[in-house]
């Protein structure tokens, strides 16, 4: 976990890699829970037997499930002291490049591409790659915007 003493210290890391999160397992229970909450119960996500029978594989995680893991992975990668809150400001250029099989492990790699300081807040853009253990291609790439308040 990388520690930053302030918003200014974090902003000073502009243009550099912030860090890589620990691995996280995306298991079938997580995929099923996401399917229930979102109503996206397409069989490629929730029917292991059909996947084995028709595709010769197991199920895969939803793309948006993977996007939703990014804030938790960020919290496991870096910490900024003295902030009161962090707010998701949106995502740009989200691309799903390779599937994550149920039981697969992922981790996020964060690169601070933009930082805009304004009074007691800092708006940032992280370029993120979500890596899949054992695969060369990332599961997704995205530009993630966050606003931190001091």
C-alpha positions as CSV (number, residue, x, y, z in Angstrom):
1,X,0.0,0.0,0.0
2,X,1.4,3.3,-1.0
3,X,0.8,6.2,1.4
4,X,0.5,9.9,0.6
5,X,0.6,12.5,3.3
6,X,-1.7,14.9,1.5
7,X,-3.6,15.7,-1.6
8,X,-0.7,17.8,-2.8
9,X,1.7,14.9,-2.3
10,X,-0.6,12.7,-4.3
11,X,-0.9,15.3,-7.1
12,X,2.9,15.5,-7.1
13,X,2.9,11.9,-8.4
14,X,1.4,13.0,-11.6
15,X,2.7,11.1,-14.6
16,X,3.8,8.2,-12.6
17,X,2.6,4.8,-11.6
18,X,0.7,4.9,-8.3
19,X,0.9,1.2,-7.6
20,X,-0.5,-2.3,-8.2
21,X,-3.3,-3.7,-6.0
22,X,-3.1,-7.1,-4.3
23,X,-4.8,-10.0,-6.2
24,X,-8.6,-10.4,-5.7
25,X,-10.5,-13.6,-6.6
26,X,-13.6,-13.2,-8.7
27,X,-15.5,-16.3,-7.7
28,X,-18.9,-17.7,-8.8
29,X,-20.6,-16.4,-5.7
30,X,-19.5,-12.8,-6.5
31,X,-20.6,-13.2,-10.1
32,X,-24.0,-14.6,-9.1
33,X,-24.5,-11.8,-6.5
34,X,-23.8,-9.2,-9.2
35,X,-26.2,-10.9,-11.6
36,X,-29.0,-10.8,-9.0
37,X,-28.4,-7.1,-8.2
38,X,-28.2,-6.0,-11.8
39,X,-30.6,-8.4,-13.4
40,X,-27.9,-9.4,-15.9
41,X,-28.3,-13.2,-15.6
42,X,-27.1,-14.1,-19.0
43,X,-26.1,-17.8,-19.0
44,X,-22.4,-17.1,-19.7
45,X,-22.2,-15.6,-16.3
46,X,-24.4,-17.8,-14.1
47,X,-24.8,-21.3,-15.7
48,X,-21.5,-23.3,-15.3
49,X,-23.0,-26.5,-16.7
50,X,-24.2,-24.8,-19.9
51,X,-20.9,-23.1,-20.3
52,X,-19.1,-26.4,-20.0
53,X,-21.5,-28.1,-22.4
54,X,-21.7,-25.4,-25.1
55,X,-18.4,-23.5,-24.8
56,X,-16.1,-26.0,-23.1
57,X,-15.3,-23.4,-20.4
58,X,-16.6,-22.2,-17.1
59,X,-18.6,-19.0,-16.6
60,X,-17.1,-15.5,-16.9
61,X,-17.4,-12.3,-14.9
62,X,-19.6,-9.4,-16.1
63,X,-17.6,-6.6,-17.6
64,X,-19.3,-4.1,-15.3
65,X,-18.6,-6.3,-12.3
66,X,-14.9,-5.8,-13.1
67,X,-15.4,-2.0,-13.4
68,X,-17.2,-2.0,-10.0
69,X,-14.2,-3.6,-8.3
70,X,-11.8,-0.7,-9.2
71,X,-12.6,1.5,-6.2
72,X,-12.0,-1.4,-3.8
73,X,-8.8,-2.3,-5.6
74,X,-7.7,1.4,-5.4
75,X,-8.3,1.5,-1.7
76,X,-6.0,-1.5,-1.4
77,X,-3.3,0.2,-3.5
78,X,-3.0,3.7,-2.1
79,X,-4.1,5.9,0.7
80,X,-4.2,9.7,1.0
81,X,-4.1,11.0,4.5
82,X,-6.4,13.9,5.5
83,X,-9.2,13.4,3.0
84,X,-12.8,13.5,4.1
85,X,-14.2,11.6,1.1
86,X,-13.6,10.3,-2.4
87,X,-16.3,10.5,-5.0
88,X,-16.5,8.5,-8.3
89,X,-16.6,11.2,-11.1
90,X,-17.0,8.7,-14.0
91,X,-15.0,6.6,-16.4
92,X,-13.8,7.1,-19.9
93,X,-12.5,4.8,-22.6
94,X,-13.5,1.6,-20.8
95,X,-12.6,-1.4,-22.9
96,X,-13.1,-5.1,-22.1
97,X,-10.2,-7.0,-23.7
98,X,-10.2,-10.5,-22.3
99,X,-12.7,-12.4,-20.1
100,X,-12.2,-13.2,-16.4
101,X,-13.2,-16.8,-15.7
102,X,-15.0,-17.6,-12.4
103,X,-12.4,-18.3,-9.8
104,X,-9.9,-16.1,-11.7
105,X,-7.7,-13.6,-9.8
106,X,-7.4,-9.9,-10.9
107,X,-5.4,-7.0,-9.8
108,X,-5.4,-3.3,-10.8
109,X,-2.4,-1.2,-12.0
110,X,-2.9,2.5,-11.5
111,X,-1.2,5.3,-13.4
112,X,-1.9,9.0,-12.4
113,X,-2.4,10.7,-15.8
114,X,-4.1,13.9,-14.7
115,X,-4.5,15.9,-11.5
116,X,-6.4,19.1,-11.1
117,X,-6.1,20.8,-7.7
118,X,-8.8,23.3,-6.8
119,X,-9.1,24.7,-3.2
120,X,-9.8,21.7,-0.9
121,X,-10.3,19.2,-3.7
122,X,-8.3,17.2,-6.2
123,X,-9.8,15.7,-9.3
124,X,-7.7,13.0,-10.9
125,X,-7.7,10.6,-13.8
126,X,-6.1,7.3,-13.3
127,X,-5.4,5.1,-16.3
128,X,-6.1,1.6,-15.0
129,X,-5.4,-1.9,-16.3
130,X,-7.1,-4.8,-14.7
131,X,-4.7,-7.7,-15.0
132,X,-5.8,-11.4,-14.9
133,X,-3.4,-13.8,-13.3
134,X,-1.8,-16.1,-15.9
135,X,-3.0,-14.0,-18.9
136,X,-0.9,-11.5,-20.9
137,X,-3.8,-9.3,-22.0
138,X,-5.6,-7.3,-19.3
139,X,-9.2,-7.9,-18.7
140,X,-10.0,-4.2,-19.1
141,X,-8.4,-0.8,-19.5
142,X,-10.1,2.4,-18.4
143,X,-9.7,6.0,-17.5
144,X,-11.2,6.4,-14.0
145,X,-12.0,9.9,-12.6
146,X,-12.1,10.5,-8.9
147,X,-12.6,13.6,-6.8
148,X,-10.9,13.7,-3.4
149,X,-11.9,16.3,-0.8
150,X,-9.6,17.5,2.0
